[in-house]
Structure formats: C-alpha cells, structure tokens
Amino acid sequence: MHEWALAEAILTSAKEIAEKENLKEVTEVNIRVGELQQVEPPILRFALSQMKTDPFTKAKFRILKAKSTLKCRVCGTTWAFNLKKLDKNTAEAIHFVPEVAHSYVKCPKCGSPDFEIVSGRGVWLENIKGVK
Ligand SMILES: [Zn+2]
C-alpha cells in the first residue's frame, strides 16, 4: 500500500514545482528510486496513473533506478553495490529486506560486514518537464 502514499507525495511535490515554474501542462515526470528501497515500480506507476489530475493528465511517469553506495564503518572504504552481481535469491532477499544485506555483503578491502548504506534508499523527484 505504501506505493499509493508515495504516489501522492510525488504528485504533491511535482505540482509545487510545476507551479513555481509556471508550467501549464506537465509532459514528463522523472522519479528516482533507490535500488535498496522497497518499492515496486509497476505498482507505483499504476498508482500514479490512477491519481494524476491536472496538470499531469498527459504526463509520462518514468521510474528510474538509483545505484547504491556502501561505506565500511571500519576502514572507511566506499564501494558501489551491484545487486546484479549477487545470485538471484540473495538479490531478492536484499530487495525485500535491505537489512539482510549485512549478512551477504562485506567490505572489499577489509572484509568487515559492518557498513552503512550511503545511497540507494529513498525515493526522489529527479525532474519534471512541461510546457509554459
Ligand atoms: Zn573496510
């Protein structure tokens, strides 16, 4: 259900931007979703299509993935986390419970499993396009 709340928040902030930029009609809304965020893009897309009103009636909603970056708490190394490098079951487990990542992922430099997620969580509005 949280995709619906998310869709509402996205539409609210997109509308504020559209008003600030004096857009009469919005043609494109680009949304970035962190790779480790528990969001199902098809559900989010559906929610957006059901909830959109003026000035989004003709807008295309694009949901893009954001890469995640991890940082080791022991040695400070940061590295890009790639879900595709993991086997499918592990990737699925991490997708649904990001905390699980700690049991599978280790620092490439010192091998410590103690790291923080620097980016890869959260949902944000990348930009919107429209006509004035
Ligand atoms: Zn380390």
Boltz pocket constraint, residues with backbone or C-beta under 6 A from the ligand:
constraints:
  - pocket:
      binder: B
      contacts: [[A, 72], [A, 73], [A, 74], [A, 75], [A, 76], [A, 77], [A, 107], [A, 108], [A, 109], [A, 110], [A, 111], [A, 112]]
      max_distance: 6.0
